[in-house]
């Protein structure tokens, strides 16, 4: 049997591209919606435990299945020892052949290199943005005008943080934190 494993990092992401590429060549498809960097990927573990000798684990891209080069190489070796093939469709690699195994090893190293570079560039970009005063991360719930208004009302004794948090449709902690940032 050919078992397809599809993974997207976020619930909001779609696996359509992977599904379209795998459904014609796989007997079964399994979808996981979580970061590939996590060790506890229950769908992946379920798929691997179901595989029998002679089966093939099929993924669309190398980075859809493994966290790192070392992880990819170790997992592929575990599969090989169990008599299970591994196929990466968009690279046309099948580890059931010696040349496929060689190509896979080299590609896994390149994928890890690219992932490391991506992480490095992302961190550098975030640091540069922070130096320019940009907020990194989730947008703030309250804008500066709302925080200034809340601060003024609390200072004047016109309202409590709890009342203002309700008015601005946020938690007490969100408002208090915004006011602490303002004071700093």
C-alpha positions as CSV (number, residue, x, y, z in Angstrom):
1,X,0.0,0.0,0.0
2,X,1.0,3.6,-0.6
3,X,0.1,5.8,2.4
4,X,0.1,9.5,1.9
5,X,1.0,11.9,4.7
6,X,0.1,15.5,4.3
7,X,1.0,18.2,6.8
8,X,0.3,21.9,7.2
9,X,1.6,24.0,10.1
10,X,-1.6,25.9,10.9
11,X,-5.3,25.1,11.1
12,X,-6.0,28.0,8.7
13,X,-3.7,26.6,6.0
14,X,-5.0,24.4,3.3
15,X,-3.5,21.1,2.2
16,X,-5.1,21.2,-1.2
17,X,-1.8,21.3,-3.2
18,X,-0.5,18.2,-1.4
19,X,-3.8,16.4,-1.6
20,X,-4.1,17.1,-5.3
21,X,-0.6,15.7,-5.9
22,X,-1.0,12.6,-3.8
23,X,-4.6,11.3,-4.1
24,X,-4.0,9.7,-7.5
25,X,-1.1,7.7,-6.4
26,X,-1.9,6.8,-2.8
27,X,-4.3,4.2,-1.3
28,X,-5.0,6.3,1.8
29,X,-4.3,9.9,2.8
30,X,-3.7,11.3,6.3
31,X,-3.7,15.0,7.1
32,X,-2.0,16.6,10.1
33,X,-2.4,20.3,11.1
34,X,0.5,21.3,13.3
35,X,4.1,22.4,13.1
36,X,6.6,19.9,11.7
37,X,9.0,21.0,14.4
38,X,6.9,19.3,17.1
39,X,8.0,15.9,18.2
40,X,4.4,14.8,19.2
41,X,2.7,14.6,15.8
42,X,-0.1,12.0,16.5
43,X,-1.2,11.6,12.9
44,X,2.3,11.0,11.7
45,X,2.9,8.5,14.5
46,X,-0.4,6.7,13.6
47,X,0.6,6.5,9.9
48,X,4.1,5.2,10.7
49,X,2.7,2.6,13.1
50,X,0.2,1.3,10.4
51,X,2.9,0.8,7.8
52,X,3.7,-2.8,7.0
53,X,6.7,-4.3,5.1
54,X,6.2,-3.6,1.4
55,X,4.2,-0.4,2.1
56,X,5.5,3.0,1.0
57,X,5.1,6.3,3.0
58,X,4.5,9.1,0.4
59,X,4.8,12.8,1.0
60,X,4.6,15.7,-1.4
61,X,7.6,17.6,-0.1
62,X,10.5,16.6,2.1
63,X,9.7,19.3,4.7
64,X,6.1,18.0,5.1
65,X,7.3,14.9,7.0
66,X,10.4,15.7,9.1
67,X,11.8,18.3,11.5
68,X,15.5,18.3,10.4
69,X,18.0,16.5,8.3
70,X,19.0,14.2,11.2
71,X,15.3,13.4,11.8
72,X,14.7,12.8,8.1
73,X,17.7,10.4,7.8
74,X,16.9,8.6,11.0
75,X,13.2,8.1,10.2
76,X,14.0,7.0,6.6
77,X,16.5,4.4,8.0
78,X,13.9,3.2,10.5
79,X,11.4,2.7,7.6
80,X,14.0,1.0,5.5
81,X,14.8,-1.4,8.3
82,X,11.1,-2.3,8.5
83,X,11.0,-3.0,4.8
84,X,9.0,0.2,4.1
85,X,9.7,2.6,1.2
86,X,9.7,6.3,1.3
87,X,8.7,8.5,-1.6
88,X,8.9,12.3,-2.1
89,X,6.7,13.0,-5.0
90,X,7.7,16.5,-6.1
91,X,11.4,15.5,-6.1
92,X,10.7,12.1,-7.8
93,X,12.7,10.3,-5.1
94,X,12.0,6.8,-4.0
95,X,14.3,5.4,-1.3
96,X,13.5,1.9,-2.3
97,X,16.3,2.3,-4.9
98,X,20.0,2.9,-4.1
99,X,20.1,6.0,-6.3
100,X,16.9,7.3,-4.6
101,X,18.4,6.8,-1.2
102,X,21.5,8.8,-2.2
103,X,19.5,11.6,-3.7
104,X,17.3,11.6,-0.6
105,X,20.3,12.0,1.7
106,X,21.6,14.9,-0.2
107,X,18.2,16.6,-0.5
108,X,17.6,16.2,3.2
109,X,20.8,18.1,3.9
110,X,19.8,20.9,1.5
111,X,16.3,21.1,3.0
112,X,17.9,21.5,6.5
113,X,20.3,24.1,5.2
114,X,17.4,26.1,3.7
115,X,15.3,25.8,6.8
116,X,18.2,27.1,8.9
117,X,18.7,30.0,6.6
118,X,15.0,30.9,6.7
119,X,15.0,30.9,10.5
120,X,18.2,33.1,10.5
121,X,16.7,35.6,8.0
122,X,13.4,35.7,9.9
123,X,15.2,36.5,13.2
124,X,17.4,39.1,11.5
125,X,14.3,40.8,9.9
126,X,12.5,40.8,13.2
127,X,15.5,42.3,15.0
128,X,15.7,45.0,12.3
129,X,12.0,45.8,12.6
130,X,12.3,46.0,16.4
131,X,15.2,48.5,16.1
132,X,12.9,50.6,14.0
133,X,10.2,50.5,16.7
134,X,7.9,48.1,14.9
135,X,5.7,45.7,16.9
136,X,6.4,42.1,16.2
137,X,3.7,39.5,16.7
138,X,0.0,39.5,17.2
139,X,-1.6,43.0,16.6
140,X,-2.4,44.9,19.8
141,X,-6.0,44.7,20.9
142,X,-6.0,48.4,21.9
143,X,-4.7,51.3,20.0
144,X,-2.7,54.2,21.6
145,X,-5.7,56.5,21.7
146,X,-7.8,53.9,23.7
147,X,-4.9,53.2,26.1
148,X,-4.5,57.0,26.7
149,X,-8.2,57.4,27.3
150,X,-8.3,54.5,29.7
151,X,-5.2,55.7,31.5
152,X,-6.7,59.2,31.9
153,X,-10.1,57.8,33.2
154,X,-8.4,55.6,35.7
155,X,-6.1,58.4,36.9
156,X,-9.1,60.7,37.3
157,X,-11.1,58.1,39.2
158,X,-13.8,58.1,36.5
159,X,-13.7,54.4,35.8
160,X,-12.0,51.2,37.0
161,X,-9.8,48.9,34.8
162,X,-12.5,46.3,35.0
163,X,-15.2,48.7,33.6
164,X,-12.9,50.0,30.9
165,X,-11.8,46.5,29.9
166,X,-15.5,45.6,29.4
167,X,-16.0,48.8,27.4
168,X,-13.1,48.1,25.1
169,X,-14.0,44.4,24.9
170,X,-10.7,43.1,26.2
171,X,-9.5,41.4,29.4
172,X,-8.4,43.3,32.5
173,X,-4.9,42.0,32.0
174,X,-4.8,43.2,28.4
175,X,-5.8,46.7,29.5
176,X,-3.5,46.7,32.5
177,X,-0.5,45.5,30.4
178,X,-1.2,48.2,27.8
179,X,-1.2,50.8,30.5
180,X,2.0,49.5,32.0
181,X,3.6,49.7,28.5
182,X,2.4,53.3,28.2
183,X,3.9,54.2,31.6
184,X,7.2,52.7,30.6
